Amino acid sequence: MEQITVLFSGAAGDGVRSLGVTYARVLSRWGWHSFVYDDYQSLIRGGHNFSIVTTRRGERMFAHWDTVDGIVALNQDTVDRHLGRLRDSGFMVYDSDAVKNPPGKGLAGDHPQPRLREIIEERWL
């Protein structure tokens, strides 16, 4: 049985919930079962929110895992709050404009990091 858990996190209003739901829907269409846990610490724009999406091929699941295989960080606050959840073999995708102190864990090292915000604006806005 294959399983992966990814945490999506950023400021309220950044589309964190939409990222998690879209990721779950895509994998669902590929035959994976998904469980989405949304945490709303703040509904006020700028507060911290996150979604944990656990997906599994094979049998269904009815809960999420607190330890995650990957983190999609939309801001530095995400790295500061959630790095402890990341498995040793985990990965992190982040906006290099917003994350000034990346942990170096599971990242590309000295390779230039893509600017997530620029990619999104260039392709979809």
SULQUI-V800968 format. One record per residue. N is the residue number from 1. PSI is psi in radians with two decimals (* if undefined). BURIAL is 1 if it has 9 or more other ideal C-beta (glycine too) atoms within 8 Angstrom, else 0. Layout:
n: {N | N}
psi: {PSI | PSI}
burial: {BURIAL | BURIAL}
This chain:
n: {1 | 2 | 3 | 4 | 5 | 6 | 7 | 8 | 9 | 10 | 11 | 12 | 13 | 14 | 15 | 16 | 17 | 18 | 19 | 20 | 21 | 22 | 23 | 24 | 25 | 26 | 27 | 28 | 29 | 30 | 31 | 32 | 33 | 34 | 35 | 36 | 37 | 38 | 39 | 40 | 41 | 42 | 43 | 44 | 45 | 46 | 47 | 48 | 49 | 50 | 51 | 52 | 53 | 54 | 55 | 56 | 57 | 58 | 59 | 60 | 61 | 62 | 63 | 64 | 65 | 66 | 67 | 68 | 69 | 70 | 71 | 72 | 73 | 74 | 75 | 76 | 77 | 78 | 79 | 80 | 81 | 82 | 83 | 84 | 85 | 86 | 87 | 88 | 89 | 90 | 91 | 92 | 93 | 94 | 95 | 96 | 97 | 98 | 99 | 100 | 101 | 102 | 103 | 104 | 105 | 106 | 107 | 108 | 109 | 110 | 111 | 112 | 113 | 114 | 115 | 116 | 117 | 118 | 119 | 120 | 121 | 122 | 123 | 124 | 125}
psi: {2.20 | 2.43 | 2.50 | 2.45 | 2.21 | 2.36 | 2.23 | 2.27 | 2.60 | -2.88 | 2.62 | 2.35 | -0.12 | -0.11 | 0.47 | -0.82 | -0.72 | -0.69 | -0.83 | -0.79 | -0.71 | -0.78 | -0.80 | -0.72 | -0.74 | -0.86 | -0.57 | -0.70 | -0.35 | 0.13 | 0.15 | 2.61 | 2.47 | 2.58 | 2.17 | 2.17 | 2.03 | 2.29 | 2.15 | 1.52 | -0.41 | 2.25 | -0.05 | 2.29 | 2.28 | -0.35 | 3.04 | 2.24 | 2.69 | 2.74 | 2.39 | 2.16 | 2.05 | 2.20 | 2.52 | 2.42 | 2.30 | -2.18 | 2.71 | 2.84 | 2.78 | 0.41 | 2.87 | 2.98 | 2.43 | -0.53 | 2.30 | 2.67 | -0.43 | 2.68 | 2.30 | 1.85 | 2.08 | -0.12 | 2.98 | -0.60 | -0.64 | -0.82 | -0.80 | -0.69 | -0.63 | -0.02 | -0.58 | -0.32 | -0.32 | 2.25 | 2.74 | -0.56 | 0.22 | 3.06 | 2.79 | 2.31 | 2.26 | 2.82 | 1.96 | -0.26 | -0.55 | -0.46 | 1.88 | -0.37 | 1.22 | 2.59 | -0.31 | 0.12 | 1.97 | 0.36 | 3.12 | 0.15 | -2.15 | -0.05 | 2.54 | 2.41 | 2.40 | 2.53 | 1.77 | -0.80 | -0.73 | -0.70 | -0.80 | -0.81 | -0.69 | -0.70 | -0.56 | -0.15 | *}
burial: {0 | 0 | 1 | 0 | 1 | 1 | 1 | 1 | 1 | 1 | 1 | 1 | 0 | 1 | 0 | 1 | 1 | 0 | 1 | 1 | 1 | 0 | 1 | 1 | 1 | 0 | 1 | 1 | 0 | 0 | 0 | 1 | 1 | 1 | 1 | 1 | 1 | 1 | 0 | 0 | 0 | 1 | 0 | 0 | 0 | 0 | 1 | 1 | 1 | 1 | 1 | 1 | 1 | 1 | 1 | 1 | 1 | 0 | 0 | 0 | 1 | 0 | 0 | 1 | 0 | 0 | 0 | 1 | 1 | 1 | 1 | 1 | 1 | 1 | 1 | 1 | 1 | 1 | 1 | 0 | 0 | 1 | 1 | 0 | 1 | 1 | 0 | 0 | 0 | 1 | 0 | 1 | 0 | 1 | 1 | 1 | 0 | 1 | 1 | 0 | 0 | 1 | 0 | 0 | 1 | 0 | 1 | 0 | 0 | 0 | 0 | 0 | 1 | 0 | 1 | 1 | 1 | 1 | 1 | 1 | 0 | 0 | 0 | 0 | 0}
